[in-house]
Amino acid sequence: MSHIVVLGAGLGGVIMAYEMKEKLGPDDSVTVVNLGSTYSFVPSNPWVAVGWRDREDISVDLGTIFARRGIALRPEGARRVHPADNRIELNDDSFLDYDYLVIATGPDLAFDEIPGLGPAGHTQSICQVDDAEKARTAVEALVRQPGPVVVGAVQGASCYGPAYEFAFILDTALRRAKVRDRVPMTFATSEPYIGHLGLDGVGDTKSLLESAMRERHIKWITNAKVDRVEPGTMHLTEVDEAGSPKAAHALPFAFSMMLPAFRGVKAIHGIDGLVNPRGFVVIDKHQRNPAYPNVFGIGVAVAIPPVGKTPLPVGVPKTGFMIESMVAATAENIAALLHGEAPRAVATWNAVCLADFGDEGIAFVAQPQIPPRNVNWSSSGRWVHTAKVGFEKYFLRKVRQGKADTFYENLVLDMLGIRKLKELRIEPDE
Ligand SMILES: Cc1cc2nc3c(=O)[nH]c(=O)nc-3n(C[C@H](O)[C@H](O)[C@H](O)COP(=O)(O)OP(=O)(O)OC[C@H]3O[C@@H](n4cnc5c(N)ncnc54)[C@H](O)[C@@H]3O)c2cc1C
């Protein structure tokens, strides 16, 4: 009789709960602890921000679905994890004991690291649906009173795809509103070159994204460090290859959306042995924490080293496909431990991403993440937009049905002709 607790019911946590439940015996139980009882599909937030989706379109109430699947839900959220005691302190002062814990708490958004950054300051965010709704009000104001736009990702960010996506989606929305001619757009990023994406590029992402930006009249500044944001002005330092200041920019804006740096959430931040100095869960190749071997980490919450040296800090993205592979490996490994066996499953951590432009888009597959790669592929076209809508519909249906099967393996990989990419590597018994 084992109790498995999944902390966080986002993209990783929800499918983790479903997949774990399927692997457990009738006497074992799964509890999910989340902040609230609603699942929200983060990849659709850029569409919420331009009014192409409403919150209800991308939200799922987990209460009844979990109850149907026999999964307990604690919507109070966690105040602190106490891994030495195998328990979690919840926000209502109660405690929840566990035999195995899977941490899937996603990112804490580090807006406070740059003065004036974020929705409490002067820039918008699309990382959470609440912020995406606020961004939508700001986009509506921009359409009424057009002016310059700055979109991008700050130093230390680890999520560049959505910044590009949002720039192109906003371009499409402004063209449809017939005001694009009055909106000069600049893309400011800490990446060393356009299309780096935290992965040192994938296939031809550099040319594809530069060319898309030229076609859509979006100027760019790379190696850009945001120093501070004042109302209507973003102060940037452009650095050279050694990271030394090269040029100072004061970019005026009527609207700005900048992806912040991420760090681990407060409930785990600073726990010795569990997390790194940024608060991300330290894991081995089996997704397992070395200091607390009954604790696993998946999704954006885990620590992954950067792919190489860059003038400014540029983090590796953790995308849906990678997260699915982390979930599959974790479920397999916890099931092995419950059967008295050693964990042997290793997630492939391949990066597969669809970046939507609103009418077309680019897709890329990096296998493995760090170059040189076996698969280093990128492509563009209208099919990407169609596939992205398909991804949204399929994933939300999967969450509503309480199913654990994987979207990418079933759909996108067939389209790309790359089957079984997610196949787990099972190491031989020692
Ligand atoms: C704007 C945006 C667009 C993206 N688009 C794509 C895309 O198109 N394709 C792709 O593959 N990837 C995309 N990603 C990357 C990634 O897939 C998503 O960020 C994904 O949501 C990460 O899943 P996760 O489970 O790690 O974290 P999340 O989905 O963020 O879930 C974390 C969960 O933990 C909960 N939580 C946090 N703290 C606590 C606490 N103390 N107690 C209890 N619960 C807590 C939160 O409430 C949340 O429910 C995108 C990311 C962003 C930010």
The ligand as an SDF file (V2000), in Angstrom:
LIG
                    3D

 53 58  0  0  0  0  0  0  0  0999 V2000
    3.8460   30.7710  -22.7240 C   0  0  0  0  0  0  0  0  0  0  0  0
    4.3910   29.3920  -22.8590 C   0  0  0  0  0  0  0  0  0  0  0  0
    4.1030   28.6630  -24.0070 C   0  0  0  0  0  0  0  0  0  0  0  0
    4.6050   27.3720  -24.1520 C   0  0  0  0  0  0  0  0  0  0  0  0
    4.3260   26.6980  -25.3090 N   0  0  0  0  0  0  0  0  0  0  0  0
    4.7810   25.4410  -25.4410 C   0  0  0  0  0  0  0  0  0  0  0  0
    4.4790   24.7090  -26.6290 C   0  0  0  0  0  0  0  0  0  0  0  0
    3.7990   25.2110  -27.5190 O   0  0  0  0  0  0  0  0  0  0  0  0
    4.9380   23.4500  -26.7430 N   0  0  0  0  0  0  0  0  0  0  0  0
    5.6940   22.8780  -25.7620 C   0  0  0  0  0  0  0  0  0  0  0  0
    6.0880   21.7330  -25.9030 O   0  0  0  0  0  0  0  0  0  0  0  0
    6.0150   23.5550  -24.6390 N   0  0  0  0  0  0  0  0  0  0  0  0
    5.5760   24.8060  -24.4520 C   0  0  0  0  0  0  0  0  0  0  0  0
    5.8960   25.4950  -23.3070 N   0  0  0  0  0  0  0  0  0  0  0  0
    6.8190   24.8740  -22.3400 C   0  0  0  0  0  0  0  0  0  0  0  0
    6.1710   23.8530  -21.3830 C   0  0  0  0  0  0  0  0  0  0  0  0
    5.5720   22.8080  -22.1200 O   0  0  0  0  0  0  0  0  0  0  0  0
    5.1240   24.4830  -20.4870 C   0  0  0  0  0  0  0  0  0  0  0  0
    5.7070   25.5000  -19.7110 O   0  0  0  0  0  0  0  0  0  0  0  0
    4.4740   23.4660  -19.5430 C   0  0  0  0  0  0  0  0  0  0  0  0
    3.2950   24.0280  -19.0150 O   0  0  0  0  0  0  0  0  0  0  0  0
    5.4080   23.0420  -18.4130 C   0  0  0  0  0  0  0  0  0  0  0  0
    4.7910   22.0160  -17.6790 O   0  0  0  0  0  0  0  0  0  0  0  0
    5.0960   21.7760  -16.1320 P   0  0  0  0  0  0  0  0  0  0  0  0
    4.1780   20.6840  -15.7160 O   0  0  0  0  0  0  0  0  0  0  0  0
    6.5260   21.6200  -15.8900 O   0  0  0  0  0  0  0  0  0  0  0  0
    4.6720   23.1500  -15.4000 O   0  0  0  0  0  0  0  0  0  0  0  0
    3.2850   23.8920  -15.3970 P   0  0  0  0  0  0  0  0  0  0  0  0
    2.4310   23.4810  -16.5350 O   0  0  0  0  0  0  0  0  0  0  0  0
    3.6230   25.3450  -15.2510 O   0  0  0  0  0  0  0  0  0  0  0  0
    2.5630   23.3760  -14.0750 O   0  0  0  0  0  0  0  0  0  0  0  0
    3.0180   23.6520  -12.7870 C   0  0  0  0  0  0  0  0  0  0  0  0
    1.8730   23.4220  -11.8190 C   0  0  0  0  0  0  0  0  0  0  0  0
    2.3780   23.4330  -10.4840 O   0  0  0  0  0  0  0  0  0  0  0  0
    1.4940   24.1450   -9.6760 C   0  0  0  0  0  0  0  0  0  0  0  0
    2.2030   24.6590   -8.4950 N   0  0  0  0  0  0  0  0  0  0  0  0
    3.1830   25.5880   -8.4420 C   0  0  0  0  0  0  0  0  0  0  0  0
    3.5410   25.8020   -7.1650 N   0  0  0  0  0  0  0  0  0  0  0  0
    2.7870   24.9760   -6.4040 C   0  0  0  0  0  0  0  0  0  0  0  0
    2.6790   24.7570   -4.9980 C   0  0  0  0  0  0  0  0  0  0  0  0
    3.4250   25.4240   -4.1200 N   0  0  0  0  0  0  0  0  0  0  0  0
    1.7740   23.8420   -4.5650 N   0  0  0  0  0  0  0  0  0  0  0  0
    1.0100   23.1640   -5.4370 C   0  0  0  0  0  0  0  0  0  0  0  0
    1.0590   23.3460   -6.7770 N   0  0  0  0  0  0  0  0  0  0  0  0
    1.9410   24.2410   -7.2460 C   0  0  0  0  0  0  0  0  0  0  0  0
    0.9690   25.2640  -10.5740 C   0  0  0  0  0  0  0  0  0  0  0  0
   -0.2570   25.7720  -10.0630 O   0  0  0  0  0  0  0  0  0  0  0  0
    0.7870   24.4910  -11.8880 C   0  0  0  0  0  0  0  0  0  0  0  0
   -0.4790   23.8950  -11.9540 O   0  0  0  0  0  0  0  0  0  0  0  0
    5.4180   26.7970  -23.1360 C   0  0  0  0  0  0  0  0  0  0  0  0
    5.7070   27.5440  -22.0010 C   0  0  0  0  0  0  0  0  0  0  0  0
    5.2050   28.8300  -21.8540 C   0  0  0  0  0  0  0  0  0  0  0  0
    5.5440   29.6120  -20.6150 C   0  0  0  0  0  0  0  0  0  0  0  0
  1  2  1  0
  2  3  1  0
  2 52  2  0
  3  4  2  0
  4  5  1  0
  4 50  1  0
  5  6  2  0
  6  7  1  0
  6 13  1  0
  7  8  2  0
  7  9  1  0
  9 10  1  0
 10 11  2  0
 10 12  1  0
 12 13  2  0
 13 14  1  0
 14 15  1  0
 14 50  1  0
 15 16  1  0
 16 17  1  0
 16 18  1  0
 18 19  1  0
 18 20  1  0
 20 21  1  0
 20 22  1  0
 22 23  1  0
 23 24  1  0
 24 25  2  0
 24 26  1  0
 24 27  1  0
 27 28  1  0
 28 29  2  0
 28 30  1  0
 28 31  1  0
 31 32  1  0
 32 33  1  0
 33 34  1  0
 33 48  1  0
 34 35  1  0
 35 36  1  0
 35 46  1  0
 36 37  1  0
 36 45  1  0
 37 38  2  0
 38 39  1  0
 39 40  1  0
 39 45  2  0
 40 41  1  0
 40 42  2  0
 42 43  1  0
 43 44  2  0
 44 45  1  0
 46 47  1  0
 46 48  1  0
 48 49  1  0
 50 51  2  0
 51 52  1  0
 52 53  1  0
M  END
$$$$
